[in-house]
Amino acid sequence: MPSVGRSRQKYKVRETSEEIVGSVTGSLTTPRTLLLGRFDTEGRLQYVGRTTLVEPELMVGVGVDVTPDASGR
């Protein structure tokens, strides 16, 4: 028996957040993936995940913005 006067709606929920690139796999000039982190309440960078493999021509631009820390890593 079909329902009368009822309709259904779907809602997609998307949660976003900002992460910091903590490290890369591959080289700094052509990284393969980015390792991401967020600062916790005590100011420590905590690993939260990584990106998928990205096409090399797209990652070249990212390599310019990623620089080693004071220890050279």
PDB file of N, CA, C and O in Angstrom, chain B, residues numbered from 101:
ATOM      1  N   MET B 101       0.833  -1.163   0.000  1.00  0.00           N
ATOM      2  CA  MET B 101       0.000   0.000   0.000  1.00  0.00           C
ATOM      3  C   MET B 101       0.889   1.241   0.000  1.00  0.00           C
ATOM      4  O   MET B 101       1.660   1.422   0.942  1.00  0.00           O
ATOM      5  N   PRO B 102       0.817   2.090  -1.000  1.00  0.00           N
ATOM      6  CA  PRO B 102       1.680   3.279  -1.058  1.00  0.00           C
ATOM      7  C   PRO B 102       1.275   4.300   0.008  1.00  0.00           C
ATOM      8  O   PRO B 102       0.096   4.452   0.329  1.00  0.00           O
ATOM      9  N   SER B 103       2.268   4.986   0.541  1.00  0.00           N
ATOM     10  CA  SER B 103       1.978   6.022   1.533  1.00  0.00           C
ATOM     11  C   SER B 103       1.538   7.294   0.826  1.00  0.00           C
ATOM     12  O   SER B 103       2.040   7.621  -0.250  1.00  0.00           O
ATOM     13  N   VAL B 104       0.630   7.985   1.414  1.00  0.00           N
ATOM     14  CA  VAL B 104       0.071   9.192   0.814  1.00  0.00           C
ATOM     15  C   VAL B 104       0.542  10.390   1.628  1.00  0.00           C
ATOM     16  O   VAL B 104       0.443  10.392   2.855  1.00  0.00           O
ATOM     17  N   GLY B 105       1.061  11.422   0.933  1.00  0.00           N
ATOM     18  CA  GLY B 105       1.445  12.647   1.614  1.00  0.00           C
ATOM     19  C   GLY B 105       2.789  12.587   2.328  1.00  0.00           C
ATOM     20  O   GLY B 105       3.143  13.539   3.023  1.00  0.00           O
ATOM     21  N   ARG B 106       3.529  11.535   2.187  1.00  0.00           N
ATOM     22  CA  ARG B 106       4.848  11.427   2.827  1.00  0.00           C
ATOM     23  C   ARG B 106       5.933  11.496   1.768  1.00  0.00           C
ATOM     24  O   ARG B 106       5.822  10.902   0.695  1.00  0.00           O
ATOM     25  N   SER B 107       6.964  12.220   2.087  1.00  0.00           N
ATOM     26  CA  SER B 107       8.112  12.257   1.178  1.00  0.00           C
ATOM     27  C   SER B 107       9.373  12.088   2.007  1.00  0.00           C
ATOM     28  O   SER B 107       9.404  12.406   3.196  1.00  0.00           O
ATOM     29  N   ARG B 108      10.381  11.598   1.377  1.00  0.00           N
ATOM     30  CA  ARG B 108      11.660  11.395   2.051  1.00  0.00           C
ATOM     31  C   ARG B 108      12.696  12.286   1.407  1.00  0.00           C
ATOM     32  O   ARG B 108      12.691  12.499   0.194  1.00  0.00           O
ATOM     33  N   GLN B 109      13.578  12.800   2.228  1.00  0.00           N
ATOM     34  CA  GLN B 109      14.680  13.606   1.729  1.00  0.00           C
ATOM     35  C   GLN B 109      15.964  13.056   2.305  1.00  0.00           C
ATOM     36  O   GLN B 109      16.017  12.657   3.468  1.00  0.00           O
ATOM     37  N   LYS B 110      16.997  13.036   1.486  1.00  0.00           N
ATOM     38  CA  LYS B 110      18.312  12.596   1.942  1.00  0.00           C
ATOM     39  C   LYS B 110      19.194  13.813   2.150  1.00  0.00           C
ATOM     40  O   LYS B 110      19.167  14.761   1.365  1.00  0.00           O
ATOM     41  N   TYR B 111      19.956  13.772   3.192  1.00  0.00           N
ATOM     42  CA  TYR B 111      20.907  14.838   3.484  1.00  0.00           C
ATOM     43  C   TYR B 111      22.290  14.227   3.598  1.00  0.00           C
ATOM     44  O   TYR B 111      22.486  13.218   4.275  1.00  0.00           O
ATOM     45  N   LYS B 112      23.235  14.844   2.935  1.00  0.00           N
ATOM     46  CA  LYS B 112      24.625  14.411   3.067  1.00  0.00           C
ATOM     47  C   LYS B 112      25.300  15.330   4.063  1.00  0.00           C
ATOM     48  O   LYS B 112      25.229  16.553   3.940  1.00  0.00           O
ATOM     49  N   VAL B 113      25.949  14.744   5.040  1.00  0.00           N
ATOM     50  CA  VAL B 113      26.650  15.513   6.062  1.00  0.00           C
ATOM     51  C   VAL B 113      28.135  15.409   5.782  1.00  0.00           C
ATOM     52  O   VAL B 113      28.677  14.317   5.613  1.00  0.00           O
ATOM     53  N   ARG B 114      28.778  16.550   5.735  1.00  0.00           N
ATOM     54  CA  ARG B 114      30.214  16.567   5.481  1.00  0.00           C
ATOM     55  C   ARG B 114      30.872  17.374   6.580  1.00  0.00           C
ATOM     56  O   ARG B 114      30.509  18.523   6.831  1.00  0.00           O
ATOM     57  N   GLU B 115      31.837  16.762   7.226  1.00  0.00           N
ATOM     58  CA  GLU B 115      32.599  17.455   8.259  1.00  0.00           C
ATOM     59  C   GLU B 115      34.004  17.682   7.727  1.00  0.00           C
ATOM     60  O   GLU B 115      34.647  16.749   7.246  1.00  0.00           O
ATOM     61  N   THR B 116      34.476  18.900   7.809  1.00  0.00           N
ATOM     62  CA  THR B 116      35.825  19.207   7.344  1.00  0.00           C
ATOM     63  C   THR B 116      36.637  19.783   8.487  1.00  0.00           C
ATOM     64  O   THR B 116      36.087  20.300   9.460  1.00  0.00           O
ATOM     65  N   SER B 117      37.928  19.689   8.362  1.00  0.00           N
ATOM     66  CA  SER B 117      38.830  20.276   9.349  1.00  0.00           C
ATOM     67  C   SER B 117      40.132  20.631   8.648  1.00  0.00           C
ATOM     68  O   SER B 117      40.418  20.150   7.552  1.00  0.00           O
ATOM     69  N   GLU B 118      40.902  21.467   9.290  1.00  0.00           N
ATOM     70  CA  GLU B 118      42.188  21.857   8.727  1.00  0.00           C
ATOM     71  C   GLU B 118      43.280  21.013   9.370  1.00  0.00           C
ATOM     72  O   GLU B 118      43.295  20.800  10.582  1.00  0.00           O
ATOM     73  N   GLU B 119      44.189  20.541   8.532  1.00  0.00           N
ATOM     74  CA  GLU B 119      45.326  19.765   8.996  1.00  0.00           C
ATOM     75  C   GLU B 119      46.610  20.436   8.563  1.00  0.00           C
ATOM     76  O   GLU B 119      46.621  21.309   7.694  1.00  0.00           O
ATOM     77  N   ILE B 120      47.681  20.009   9.184  1.00  0.00           N
ATOM     78  CA  ILE B 120      49.021  20.504   8.867  1.00  0.00           C
ATOM     79  C   ILE B 120      49.787  19.369   8.210  1.00  0.00           C
ATOM     80  O   ILE B 120      49.695  18.220   8.642  1.00  0.00           O
ATOM     81  N   VAL B 121      50.542  19.686   7.169  1.00  0.00           N
ATOM     82  CA  VAL B 121      51.405  18.681   6.558  1.00  0.00           C
ATOM     83  C   VAL B 121      52.595  18.504   7.484  1.00  0.00           C
ATOM     84  O   VAL B 121      53.437  19.393   7.609  1.00  0.00           O
ATOM     85  N   GLY B 122      52.656  17.344   8.132  1.00  0.00           N
ATOM     86  CA  GLY B 122      53.730  17.062   9.073  1.00  0.00           C
ATOM     87  C   GLY B 122      54.922  16.408   8.416  1.00  0.00           C
ATOM     88  O   GLY B 122      56.052  16.555   8.881  1.00  0.00           O
ATOM     89  N   SER B 123      54.677  15.686   7.333  1.00  0.00           N
ATOM     90  CA  SER B 123      55.748  14.986   6.637  1.00  0.00           C
ATOM     91  C   SER B 123      55.225  14.546   5.276  1.00  0.00           C
ATOM     92  O   SER B 123      54.049  14.733   4.960  1.00  0.00           O
ATOM     93  N   VAL B 124      56.095  13.971   4.488  1.00  0.00           N
ATOM     94  CA  VAL B 124      55.717  13.456   3.176  1.00  0.00           C
ATOM     95  C   VAL B 124      56.341  12.091   2.987  1.00  0.00           C
ATOM     96  O   VAL B 124      57.331  11.753   3.637  1.00  0.00           O
ATOM     97  N   THR B 125      55.753  11.300   2.087  1.00  0.00           N
ATOM     98  CA  THR B 125      56.444  10.103   1.616  1.00  0.00           C
ATOM     99  C   THR B 125      56.990  10.459   0.249  1.00  0.00           C
ATOM    100  O   THR B 125      56.395  11.264  -0.467  1.00  0.00           O
ATOM    101  N   GLY B 126      58.100   9.877  -0.116  1.00  0.00           N
ATOM    102  CA  GLY B 126      58.775  10.277  -1.340  1.00  0.00           C
ATOM    103  C   GLY B 126      59.775  11.368  -0.998  1.00  0.00           C
ATOM    104  O   GLY B 126      60.279  11.415   0.124  1.00  0.00           O
ATOM    105  N   SER B 127      60.062  12.230  -1.933  1.00  0.00           N
ATOM    106  CA  SER B 127      61.020  13.313  -1.684  1.00  0.00           C
ATOM    107  C   SER B 127      60.279  14.630  -1.507  1.00  0.00           C
ATOM    108  O   SER B 127      59.099  14.729  -1.844  1.00  0.00           O
ATOM    109  N   LEU B 128      60.960  15.637  -0.982  1.00  0.00           N
ATOM    110  CA  LEU B 128      60.338  16.942  -0.815  1.00  0.00           C
ATOM    111  C   LEU B 128      60.028  17.597  -2.157  1.00  0.00           C
ATOM    112  O   LEU B 128      59.067  18.359  -2.263  1.00  0.00           O
ATOM    113  N   THR B 129      60.814  17.315  -3.162  1.00  0.00           N
ATOM    114  CA  THR B 129      60.565  17.928  -4.471  1.00  0.00           C
ATOM    115  C   THR B 129      59.398  17.269  -5.202  1.00  0.00           C
ATOM    116  O   THR B 129      58.685  17.938  -5.950  1.00  0.00           O
ATOM    117  N   THR B 130      59.196  15.970  -4.998  1.00  0.00           N
ATOM    118  CA  THR B 130      58.067  15.262  -5.619  1.00  0.00           C
ATOM    119  C   THR B 130      57.464  14.284  -4.602  1.00  0.00           C
ATOM    120  O   THR B 130      57.661  13.074  -4.711  1.00  0.00           O
ATOM    121  N   PRO B 131      56.742  14.803  -3.630  1.00  0.00           N
ATOM    122  CA  PRO B 131      56.135  13.902  -2.629  1.00  0.00           C
ATOM    123  C   PRO B 131      55.055  13.026  -3.251  1.00  0.00           C
ATOM    124  O   PRO B 131      54.373  13.431  -4.193  1.00  0.00           O
ATOM    125  N   ARG B 132      54.909  11.806  -2.702  1.00  0.00           N
ATOM    126  CA  ARG B 132      53.867  10.884  -3.178  1.00  0.00           C
ATOM    127  C   ARG B 132      52.594  11.010  -2.355  1.00  0.00           C
ATOM    128  O   ARG B 132      51.494  11.019  -2.908  1.00  0.00           O
ATOM    129  N   THR B 133      52.737  11.108  -1.039  1.00  0.00           N
ATOM    130  CA  THR B 133      51.592  11.336  -0.155  1.00  0.00           C
ATOM    131  C   THR B 133      51.994  12.344   0.903  1.00  0.00           C
ATOM    132  O   THR B 133      53.179  12.552   1.165  1.00  0.00           O
ATOM    133  N   LEU B 134      50.996  12.967   1.508  1.00  0.00           N
ATOM    134  CA  LEU B 134      51.234  13.914   2.585  1.00  0.00           C
ATOM    135  C   LEU B 134      50.755  13.285   3.886  1.00  0.00           C
ATOM    136  O   LEU B 134      49.651  12.742   3.946  1.00  0.00           O
ATOM    137  N   LEU B 135      51.579  13.355   4.925  1.00  0.00           N
ATOM    138  CA  LEU B 135      51.198  12.864   6.243  1.00  0.00           C
ATOM    139  C   LEU B 135      50.672  14.064   7.026  1.00  0.00           C
ATOM    140  O   LEU B 135      51.365  15.070   7.178  1.00  0.00           O
ATOM    141  N   LEU B 136      49.455  13.950   7.516  1.00  0.00           N
ATOM    142  CA  LEU B 136      48.746  15.094   8.077  1.00  0.00           C
ATOM    143  C   LEU B 136      48.614  14.997   9.596  1.00  0.00           C
ATOM    144  O   LEU B 136      48.528  13.905  10.156  1.00  0.00           O
ATOM    145  N   GLY B 137      48.601  16.149  10.244  1.00  0.00           N
ATOM    146  CA  GLY B 137      48.442  16.190  11.690  1.00  0.00           C
ATOM    147  C   GLY B 137      47.647  17.394  12.136  1.00  0.00           C
ATOM    148  O   GLY B 137      47.384  18.314  11.362  1.00  0.00           O
ATOM    149  N   ARG B 138      47.270  17.369  13.402  1.00  0.00           N
ATOM    150  CA  ARG B 138      46.576  18.484  14.058  1.00  0.00           C
ATOM    151  C   ARG B 138      47.202  18.664  15.426  1.00  0.00           C
ATOM    152  O   ARG B 138      47.680  17.704  16.031  1.00  0.00           O
ATOM    153  N   PHE B 139      47.199  19.889  15.909  1.00  0.00           N
ATOM    154  CA  PHE B 139      47.725  20.147  17.239  1.00  0.00           C
ATOM    155  C   PHE B 139      46.688  19.754  18.282  1.00  0.00           C
ATOM    156  O   PHE B 139      45.506  20.064  18.141  1.00  0.00           O
ATOM    157  N   ASP B 140      47.144  19.059  19.347  1.00  0.00           N
ATOM    158  CA  ASP B 140      46.242  18.727  20.440  1.00  0.00           C
ATOM    159  C   ASP B 140      46.170  19.894  21.417  1.00  0.00           C
ATOM    160  O   ASP B 140      46.758  20.948  21.174  1.00  0.00           O
ATOM    161  N   THR B 141      45.460  19.710  22.506  1.00  0.00           N
ATOM    162  CA  THR B 141      45.256  20.799  23.462  1.00  0.00           C
ATOM    163  C   THR B 141      46.537  21.222  24.166  1.00  0.00           C
ATOM    164  O   THR B 141      46.605  22.314  24.730  1.00  0.00           O
ATOM    165  N   GLU B 142      47.549  20.367  24.136  1.00  0.00           N
ATOM    166  CA  GLU B 142      48.835  20.696  24.761  1.00  0.00           C
ATOM    167  C   GLU B 142      49.845  21.219  23.759  1.00  0.00           C
ATOM    168  O   GLU B 142      51.009  21.429  24.101  1.00  0.00           O
ATOM    169  N   GLY B 143      49.405  21.435  22.506  1.00  0.00           N
ATOM    170  CA  GLY B 143      50.278  22.006  21.495  1.00  0.00           C
ATOM    171  C   GLY B 143      51.167  21.018  20.771  1.00  0.00           C
ATOM    172  O   GLY B 143      52.075  21.419  20.043  1.00  0.00           O
ATOM    173  N   ARG B 144      50.917  19.723  20.960  1.00  0.00           N
ATOM    174  CA  ARG B 144      51.714  18.701  20.269  1.00  0.00           C
ATOM    175  C   ARG B 144      51.025  18.313  18.965  1.00  0.00           C
ATOM    176  O   ARG B 144      49.803  18.178  18.908  1.00  0.00           O
ATOM    177  N   LEU B 145      51.824  18.136  17.927  1.00  0.00           N
ATOM    178  CA  LEU B 145      51.287  17.727  16.635  1.00  0.00           C
ATOM    179  C   LEU B 145      50.972  16.238  16.682  1.00  0.00           C
ATOM    180  O   LEU B 145      51.852  15.426  16.964  1.00  0.00           O
ATOM    181  N   GLN B 146      49.738  15.879  16.410  1.00  0.00           N
ATOM    182  CA  GLN B 146      49.286  14.490  16.435  1.00  0.00           C
ATOM    183  C   GLN B 146      48.921  14.038  15.028  1.00  0.00           C
ATOM    184  O   GLN B 146      48.217  14.741  14.303  1.00  0.00           O
ATOM    185  N   TYR B 147      49.405  12.861  14.648  1.00  0.00           N
ATOM    186  CA  TYR B 147      49.106  12.288  13.334  1.00  0.00           C
ATOM    187  C   TYR B 147      47.612  11.994  13.231  1.00  0.00           C
ATOM    188  O   TYR B 147      47.025  11.415  14.145  1.00  0.00           O
ATOM    189  N   VAL B 148      46.992  12.397  12.104  1.00  0.00           N
ATOM    190  CA  VAL B 148      45.574  12.106  11.897  1.00  0.00           C
ATOM    191  C   VAL B 148      45.309  11.304  10.624  1.00  0.00           C
ATOM    192  O   VAL B 148      44.226  10.739  10.472  1.00  0.00           O
ATOM    193  N   GLY B 149      46.270  11.242   9.713  1.00  0.00           N
ATOM    194  CA  GLY B 149      46.054  10.471   8.499  1.00  0.00           C
ATOM    195  C   GLY B 149      46.967  10.914   7.372  1.00  0.00           C
ATOM    196  O   GLY B 149      47.853  11.750   7.553  1.00  0.00           O
ATOM    197  N   ARG B 150      46.731  10.333   6.207  1.00  0.00           N
ATOM    198  CA  ARG B 150      47.520  10.712   5.035  1.00  0.00           C
ATOM    199  C   ARG B 150      46.638  10.779   3.813  1.00  0.00           C
ATOM    200  O   ARG B 150      45.532  10.239   3.787  1.00  0.00           O
ATOM    201  N   THR B 151      47.146  11.450   2.806  1.00  0.00           N
ATOM    202  CA  THR B 151      46.414  11.540   1.554  1.00  0.00           C
ATOM    203  C   THR B 151      46.606  10.257   0.760  1.00  0.00           C
ATOM    204  O   THR B 151      47.474   9.443   1.077  1.00  0.00           O
ATOM    205  N   THR B 152      45.802  10.085  -0.259  1.00  0.00           N
ATOM    206  CA  THR B 152      46.020   8.992  -1.191  1.00  0.00           C
ATOM    207  C   THR B 152      47.157   9.380  -2.124  1.00  0.00           C
ATOM    208  O   THR B 152      47.605  10.526  -2.120  1.00  0.00           O
ATOM    209  N   LEU B 153      47.616   8.441  -2.912  1.00  0.00           N
ATOM    210  CA  LEU B 153      48.641   8.750  -3.906  1.00  0.00           C
ATOM    211  C   LEU B 153      48.080   9.761  -4.893  1.00  0.00           C
ATOM    212  O   LEU B 153      46.958   9.625  -5.383  1.00  0.00           O
ATOM    213  N   VAL B 154      48.871  10.757  -5.167  1.00  0.00           N
ATOM    214  CA  VAL B 154      48.425  11.824  -6.057  1.00  0.00           C
ATOM    215  C   VAL B 154      49.300  11.810  -7.297  1.00  0.00           C
ATOM    216  O   VAL B 154      50.475  11.447  -7.242  1.00  0.00           O
ATOM    217  N   GLU B 155      48.721  12.203  -8.401  1.00  0.00           N
ATOM    218  CA  GLU B 155      49.471  12.261  -9.656  1.00  0.00           C
ATOM    219  C   GLU B 155      50.726  13.111  -9.479  1.00  0.00           C
ATOM    220  O   GLU B 155      50.656  14.188  -8.886  1.00  0.00           O
ATOM    221  N   PRO B 156      51.873  12.650  -9.981  1.00  0.00           N
ATOM    222  CA  PRO B 156      53.140  13.373  -9.795  1.00  0.00           C
ATOM    223  C   PRO B 156      53.097  14.832 -10.230  1.00  0.00           C
ATOM    224  O   PRO B 156      53.675  15.689  -9.562  1.00  0.00           O
ATOM    225  N   GLU B 157      52.426  15.128 -11.335  1.00  0.00           N
ATOM    226  CA  GLU B 157      52.405  16.525 -11.796  1.00  0.00           C
ATOM    227  C   GLU B 157      51.641  17.435 -10.836  1.00  0.00           C
ATOM    228  O   GLU B 157      51.894  18.640 -10.806  1.00  0.00           O
ATOM    229  N   LEU B 158      50.717  16.890 -10.055  1.00  0.00           N
ATOM    230  CA  LEU B 158      50.001  17.688  -9.061  1.00  0.00           C
ATOM    231  C   LEU B 158      50.831  17.900  -7.795  1.00  0.00           C
ATOM    232  O   LEU B 158      50.722  18.938  -7.142  1.00  0.00           O
ATOM    233  N   MET B 159      51.652  16.920  -7.456  1.00  0.00           N
ATOM    234  CA  MET B 159      52.435  17.000  -6.229  1.00  0.00           C
ATOM    235  C   MET B 159      53.664  17.887  -6.375  1.00  0.00           C
ATOM    236  O   MET B 159      54.219  18.328  -5.368  1.00  0.00           O
ATOM    237  N   VAL B 160      54.100  18.158  -7.582  1.00  0.00           N
ATOM    238  CA  VAL B 160      55.271  19.015  -7.776  1.00  0.00           C
ATOM    239  C   VAL B 160      55.035  20.377  -7.146  1.00  0.00           C
ATOM    240  O   VAL B 160      55.939  20.922  -6.512  1.00  0.00           O
ATOM    241  N   GLY B 161      53.859  20.934  -7.302  1.00  0.00           N
ATOM    242  CA  GLY B 161      53.539  22.225  -6.701  1.00  0.00           C
ATOM    243  C   GLY B 161      53.533  22.187  -5.186  1.00  0.00           C
ATOM    244  O   GLY B 161      53.879  23.178  -4.543  1.00  0.00           O
ATOM    245  N   VAL B 162      53.150  21.068  -4.608  1.00  0.00           N
ATOM    246  CA  VAL B 162      53.146  20.929  -3.154  1.00  0.00           C
ATOM    247  C   VAL B 162      54.566  20.894  -2.625  1.00  0.00           C
ATOM    248  O   VAL B 162      54.838  21.456  -1.564  1.00  0.00           O
ATOM    249  N   GLY B 163      55.468  20.256  -3.331  1.00  0.00           N
ATOM    250  CA  GLY B 163      56.856  20.138  -2.888  1.00  0.00           C
ATOM    251  C   GLY B 163      57.520  21.474  -2.675  1.00  0.00           C
ATOM    252  O   GLY B 163      58.410  21.595  -1.833  1.00  0.00           O
ATOM    253  N   VAL B 164      57.108  22.479  -3.419  1.00  0.00           N
ATOM    254  CA  VAL B 164      57.675  23.815  -3.272  1.00  0.00           C
ATOM    255  C   VAL B 164      57.308  24.413  -1.920  1.00  0.00           C
ATOM    256  O   VAL B 164      58.100  25.152  -1.336  1.00  0.00           O
ATOM    257  N   ASP B 165      56.118  24.101  -1.418  1.00  0.00           N
ATOM    258  CA  ASP B 165      55.633  24.670  -0.167  1.00  0.00           C
ATOM    259  C   ASP B 165      56.059  23.883   1.072  1.00  0.00           C
ATOM    260  O   ASP B 165      55.926  24.388   2.187  1.00  0.00           O
ATOM    261  N   VAL B 166      56.560  22.678   0.911  1.00  0.00           N
ATOM    262  CA  VAL B 166      56.978  21.860   2.050  1.00  0.00           C
ATOM    263  C   VAL B 166      58.473  21.987   2.218  1.00  0.00           C
ATOM    264  O   VAL B 166      59.237  21.668   1.307  1.00  0.00           O
ATOM    265  N   THR B 167      58.897  22.454   3.388  1.00  0.00           N
ATOM    266  CA  THR B 167      60.313  22.649   3.646  1.00  0.00           C
ATOM    267  C   THR B 167      60.735  21.870   4.879  1.00  0.00           C
ATOM    268  O   THR B 167      59.906  21.620   5.754  1.00  0.00           O
ATOM    269  N   PRO B 168      62.006  21.476   4.973  1.00  0.00           N
ATOM    270  CA  PRO B 168      62.494  20.735   6.138  1.00  0.00           C
ATOM    271  C   PRO B 168      62.419  21.592   7.403  1.00  0.00           C
ATOM    272  O   PRO B 168      62.440  22.822   7.343  1.00  0.00           O
ATOM    273  N   ASP B 169      62.333  20.908   8.556  1.00  0.00           N
ATOM    274  CA  ASP B 169      62.350  21.642   9.822  1.00  0.00           C
ATOM    275  C   ASP B 169      63.790  22.021  10.177  1.00  0.00           C
ATOM    276  O   ASP B 169      64.703  21.799   9.381  1.00  0.00           O
ATOM    277  N   ALA B 170      63.993  22.577  11.342  1.00  0.00           N
ATOM    278  CA  ALA B 170      65.313  23.073  11.756  1.00  0.00           C
ATOM    279  C   ALA B 170      66.376  21.973  11.791  1.00  0.00           C
ATOM    280  O   ALA B 170      67.565  22.248  11.626  1.00  0.00           O
ATOM    281  N   SER B 171      65.940  20.714  12.010  1.00  0.00           N
ATOM    282  CA  SER B 171      66.915  19.626  12.056  1.00  0.00           C
ATOM    283  C   SER B 171      67.288  19.119  10.672  1.00  0.00           C
ATOM    284  O   SER B 171      68.158  18.258  10.541  1.00  0.00           O
ATOM    285  N   GLY B 172      66.639  19.647   9.635  1.00  0.00           N
ATOM    286  CA  GLY B 172      66.950  19.215   8.264  1.00  0.00           C
ATOM    287  C   GLY B 172      66.101  18.070   7.804  1.00  0.00           C
ATOM    288  O   GLY B 172      66.328  17.546   6.713  1.00  0.00           O
ATOM    289  N   ARG B 173      65.118  17.650   8.596  1.00  0.00           N
ATOM    290  CA  ARG B 173      64.247  16.544   8.202  1.00  0.00           C
ATOM    291  C   ARG B 173      62.968  17.050   7.597  1.00  0.00           C
ATOM    292  O   ARG B 173      62.113  16.255   7.206  1.00  0.00           O
TER     293      ARG B 173
END
